[in-house]
Amino acid sequence: MGGERAFVNKLGTIFALSTRFGLGGRRGPIHEMREMQVANMGQYAHGKQPIQHMTYLYGYSNEPWKGQYWIRETMDRLYHAGPDGYCGDEDNGQTSAWYVFSALGFYPVCPGTDQYVLGTPLFKHVRVQLAKDRILDIQAPENGPANRYIKQLAVNGAAYTKAFLTHNQLMDGATLLFTMSDQPDTDRPVQQTDLPYSLSMDER
């Protein structure tokens, strides 16, 4: 991509592009095309599953707040109790699973790793009952429609700076305490060792 800045800029173009589309060899538009236009999020067509992980790719950069913004926008605009409150096709539960994971505050971007990339939790408090009577307790007391940005995260009472959680951390039971804000912390440095795994790390 030409480096991290080019990578982040490329992600941003998805939302800045026109919502116009071409039909190619089709006789008419498919419903995902119309839903993309209604959502008015550029070319981010959440109703087609292959792009659903894209907002979490900001978590691989030093600007994760941009992902937090678009993840919450997606939850707010495309999932609600109205007649048009569910976008695209279900396709084996993927579109619902995206919402459930995202509402908890993390998402399995790459199933080939044990990592769940952080997004932004939707609720002030969620308790997930796990096997062997273990509990995943997710707290975000300041959470609200405006407070979508993660200012700090503590895992089991200790400050936590990584941009991901591991499968074992979650399944062993944990308490996640998110401090939320209405403003992104754009000055917070992100260490390379705190980023999720990607193939580009093997080239360094």
C-alpha positions in Angstrom: 0.0 0.0 0.0 3.0 2.3 0.3 3.1 2.6 4.1 0.7 3.2 7.0 -0.3 6.7 5.9 -1.2 5.5 2.4 -3.1 2.5 3.9 -5.2 4.7 6.2 -5.9 7.2 3.3 -7.0 4.3 1.1 -9.4 3.1 3.7 -10.9 6.6 3.9 -11.5 6.8 0.2 -14.2 4.0 0.5 -16.4 6.4 2.5 -15.6 9.5 0.4 -16.4 7.9 -3.0 -19.7 8.6 -4.8 -22.5 6.1 -4.2 -23.1 5.8 -7.9 -22.7 2.3 -9.3 -22.4 0.7 -12.7 -24.5 -2.3 -13.8 -21.8 -4.0 -15.9 -23.6 -6.9 -17.6 -26.6 -6.8 -15.2 -30.1 -6.0 -16.4 -30.7 -4.0 -13.3 -29.3 -3.2 -9.8 -29.3 -5.8 -7.0 -30.7 -4.8 -3.7 -27.3 -4.4 -2.1 -26.5 -1.6 -4.5 -29.7 0.4 -3.5 -29.0 -0.3 0.2 -25.5 1.2 -0.3 -27.0 4.3 -1.7 -29.5 4.7 1.0 -26.8 4.3 3.7 -24.9 7.1 2.1 -21.5 5.8 3.2 -19.7 6.1 -0.1 -18.8 2.7 -1.6 -19.0 0.9 1.8 -21.6 -1.7 0.9 -22.1 -3.4 4.3 -24.9 -5.6 2.8 -22.2 -7.5 0.9 -20.3 -9.5 3.5 -16.7 -9.3 2.0 -16.4 -5.7 3.1 -17.7 -6.1 6.6 -14.3 -6.4 8.2 -13.0 -3.2 6.6 -13.9 -0.7 9.3 -11.7 -2.8 11.7 -8.6 -2.4 9.5 -8.1 1.0 11.1 -7.2 -1.1 14.2 -4.0 -2.1 12.3 -2.9 1.6 12.2 -2.2 4.4 14.6 -5.6 5.9 13.9 -8.1 3.4 15.4 -10.6 6.1 16.3 -11.5 6.3 12.6 -12.7 2.7 12.7 -14.5 3.4 16.0 -16.4 6.2 14.2 -17.4 4.1 11.2 -18.2 1.0 13.2 -20.7 3.0 15.3 -22.1 4.7 12.2 -22.7 1.3 10.6 -24.5 0.0 13.7 -26.6 3.2 14.0 -27.5 3.6 10.3 -27.9 0.0 9.1 -29.3 -1.9 12.1 -32.5 -0.6 13.8 -36.1 -1.6 14.5 -37.6 0.0 11.4 -38.7 -1.7 8.2 -35.4 -1.0 6.5 -33.4 -1.7 9.7 -31.5 -4.8 8.4 -29.3 -4.4 5.4 -28.3 -7.0 2.8 -28.6 -10.8 3.1 -28.1 -12.9 6.2 -25.9 -15.5 4.5 -25.2 -18.0 7.2 -25.5 -15.5 10.1 -22.6 -13.3 9.0 -24.4 -10.0 9.0 -26.0 -10.7 12.5 -22.6 -12.0 13.8 -21.0 -8.7 12.7 -23.5 -6.8 14.8 -23.2 -9.0 17.9 -19.4 -8.9 17.9 -19.3 -5.2 17.2 -21.8 -4.4 19.9 -19.5 -6.3 22.4 -16.6 -4.1 21.2 -14.4 -6.5 19.1 -14.4 -8.5 16.0 -12.5 -11.6 14.6 -11.0 -9.9 11.5 -8.8 -12.8 10.6 -10.0 -16.3 11.6 -6.5 -17.6 11.0 -5.3 -15.9 14.2 -6.5 -16.0 17.8 -7.0 -12.2 17.8 -10.2 -10.1 18.0 -9.6 -6.5 16.9 -11.0 -3.8 19.1 -13.8 -1.6 17.8 -16.2 0.3 20.1 -18.7 -1.3 22.5 -22.3 -0.3 22.1 -23.7 -0.9 25.6 -22.9 0.4 29.0 -22.7 -3.1 30.4 -22.9 -6.7 29.0 -22.3 -10.0 30.7 -21.6 -13.0 28.6 -22.0 -16.4 30.3 -19.2 -18.7 29.1 -18.5 -22.4 29.7 -17.4 -23.6 33.1 -19.3 -20.8 34.8 -16.8 -18.2 33.5 -18.1 -14.6 32.8 -17.0 -12.1 30.3 -18.0 -8.8 31.9 -17.9 -5.8 29.5 -18.3 -2.4 31.2 -18.4 1.1 29.5 -20.3 3.3 32.0 -19.9 6.5 30.0 -21.1 5.0 26.8 -23.7 6.7 24.8 -24.6 7.9 21.3 -21.9 10.5 21.3 -19.3 8.7 23.3 -18.2 6.2 20.7 -14.4 6.6 21.2 -12.2 4.5 23.5 -10.1 6.7 25.7 -8.7 3.8 27.8 -9.2 0.1 28.4 -8.5 -1.9 31.5 -8.5 -5.7 31.4 -9.0 -7.4 34.8 -8.1 -4.1 36.5 -4.8 -3.5 34.6 -4.2 -0.8 31.9 -4.3 -2.4 28.4 -2.8 -0.8 25.3 -3.1 -3.6 22.7 -5.5 -3.1 19.8 -6.8 -6.6 20.1 -7.9 -9.3 22.6 -7.0 -12.9 22.3 -9.4 -15.9 22.2 -7.9 -17.3 25.5 -8.3 -13.9 27.2 -12.0 -13.9 26.4 -12.8 -17.6 27.0 -11.0 -17.6 30.4 -13.4 -15.0 31.5 -12.4 -11.4 31.9 -13.6 -7.9 33.0 -13.2 -5.3 30.3 -13.6 -1.7 31.5 -13.8 0.8 28.7 -13.5 4.5 29.4 -15.4 6.2 26.6 -15.3 9.7 25.2 -17.0 11.9 22.6 -13.6 13.0 21.2 -11.0 10.7 19.7 -7.6 10.6 21.4 -5.6 11.5 18.3 -2.3 12.1 20.3 -2.2 8.7 21.9 0.9 6.8 20.5 0.3 3.3 19.2 3.2 1.0 19.5 3.9 -1.5 16.7 3.9 -4.3 19.3 0.3 -3.4 20.2 -1.1 -3.9 16.7 -2.9 -7.1 15.5 -0.9 -9.6 13.5 -0.6 -9.1 9.8 1.5 -10.6 7.1 3.4 -7.4 6.7 5.0 -7.9 10.1 6.9 -10.9 8.7 8.6 -8.6 6.2 10.1 -6.3 8.8 
